[in-house]
Amino acid sequence: MSSELLQAIEALGREKGIDKEVVISALEDAMAAAARRVLHSQEAFVGHFNRETGEMSLARIKQVMEGEEVENPLTQLPLEEARQTHSGCEPGDIIEFPLEATPYMGRIAAQQAKQVLTQKIREAEREIIYKEYKDRVGTIINGVVKRTEKRNVIVDVGRTEALLPVSEQCRGERFLQSDRIRALIIEVRENTKGSQIILSRASKDFVAKLFEAEVPEIYDGTVIIRYIAREPGERTKIAVMSRDKDIDPIGACIGMRGMRVQAVTRELRGEKIDIIPYKEDLSDFVKASLAPATVTRVQIVDNEARRMEVIVPEDQLSLTIGKRGQNIRLAGILVGWELDVKSEEAKKQEILAAMSSMMGGGEEPTEGGSEEEPYEEGTAPEEGYEESEPDVHIHGVPAKVMAELAARGWAEPEALAGVSDEDLRGIPGLGPKTLEAIRSWAQVGPAEEGE
């Protein structure tokens, strides 16, 4: 019998993944609880298991107290009385009084012992599972769908079950019993019912981990994922860069014949993925983030509010915005700025309206210029050029030339000092007379010119 008990303890430990000593400790507690029930006593008992013979023994235990501090004689013992049998004891020590014979365990007592043993083993198993999975937060785990409860998916991950809430599922995903599933561990909770593992397939970190698993260059740190913007189940934009100038980060993520990115797309059940190169220059990064649309110009509107204006050709407007504004929205999340997209024609009309208001005219100027400020002969602007609202005015310089100077950041004397005549002649509508007026103004300055 003793040998069988030892074998049963070892088998239980292997099955539950629990140390044998934890099972023995649980058995000792169960025997002590059963003894209290059999003997109908309020005394405290402790069980001992002999690891060599497999025999169980029980003992009463009492705590040594100063004589006047004894409140419960069943569990406490005065110091003077304790020293009669244990001469070296001190207050606070625990003294054991072995039972001469182990009491007979009836059916009810044995059932109680079984309940205590089961509870202790569950607590130990729960603690082991919590310690194991709390260190795996942020990693992908494989499992099998066990059941669905109010669209929350219960996943069997081996030793325990995990929860995939509705909020962490991608749009349109449906899971059937016995389906295999991969998800990201985002949280491990410990409660009275046991450890609860929370999974996610909607997290942007899930996409990052999928690429890490498929792309060796990301796994070893040669290619870095800088930013990710995602609308789960529909579209993801991922910005990558390479630490090695000889490795193309886009090509590494796509793989030969697109095998790597296709593997991620299959796991995400057809979700579209845009892989773009990370740029240090903000303007270039914004243009890249709006791919596949072509962007003409990007300018900051409000630096503090992080608002930016994107100018695109008329035929690129709908592509830039995307379906239900998805492309411009994801690009804004990726770069961390609020993006306002406008067509070239809309921006031109906006500038013309602002110029008309500043000039005090009731009519909107035409594209070729007004009668008061004509372009010099041979300096008519090219078709499609853009204007910005001028902040200053120079005598003898047409408003549209001023608008172009303002757009290029040359509307101040200090800025013009570093601009060559050749660059200035590249402005539509700027001829020799206008160039002379601009240079005179830059030397004199706006304050002296008005005197």
Sequence and secondary structure as in RCSB ss.txt:
>XXXX:A:sequence
MSSELLQAIEALGREKGIDKEVVISALEDAMAAAARRVLHSQEAFVGHFNRETGEMSLARIKQVMEGEEVENPLT
QLPLEEARQTHSGCEPGDIIEFPLEATPYMGRIAAQQAKQVLTQKIREAEREIIYKEYKDRVGTIINGVVKRTEK
RNVIVDVGRTEALLPVSEQCRGERFLQSDRIRALIIEVRENTKGSQIILSRASKDFVAKLFEAEVPEIYDGTVII
RYIAREPGERTKIAVMSRDKDIDPIGACIGMRGMRVQAVTRELRGEKIDIIPYKEDLSDFVKASLAPATVTRVQI
VDNEARRMEVIVPEDQLSLTIGKRGQNIRLAGILVGWELDVKSEEAKKQEILAAMSSMMGGGEEPTEGGSEEEPY
EEGTAPEEGYEESEPDVHIHGVPAKVMAELAARGWAEPEALAGVSDEDLRGIPGLGPKTLEAIRSWAQVGPAEEG
E
>XXXX:A:secstr
 HHHHHHHHHHHHHHHT  HHHHHHHHHHHHHHHHHHHHT  SEEEEEE TTT  EEEEEEEEEE GGG   TTT
EEEHHHHHHH TT  TT EEEEE SS     HHHHHHHHHHHHHHHHHHHHHHHHHHHHTTTTSEEEEEEEEEET
TEEEEE SSSEEEE GGGS TT    TT EEEEEEEEEEEETTEEEEEEESSSHHHHHHHHHHH HHHHTTSEEE
EEEEEETTTEEEEEEEESSTTS HHHHHH GGGHHHHHHHHHTTS EEEEEE  SSHHHHHHHHTTTS  SEEEE
EETTTTEEEEEE GGGHHHHH GGGHHHHHHHHHHTSEEEEEEHHHHHHHHHHHHHHHHT SS   TT  SSS  
 TT    TT      SS  TTS HHHHHHHHHTT  SHHHHHTS HHHHHTSTT  HHHHHHHHHHHHH HHHHT
 
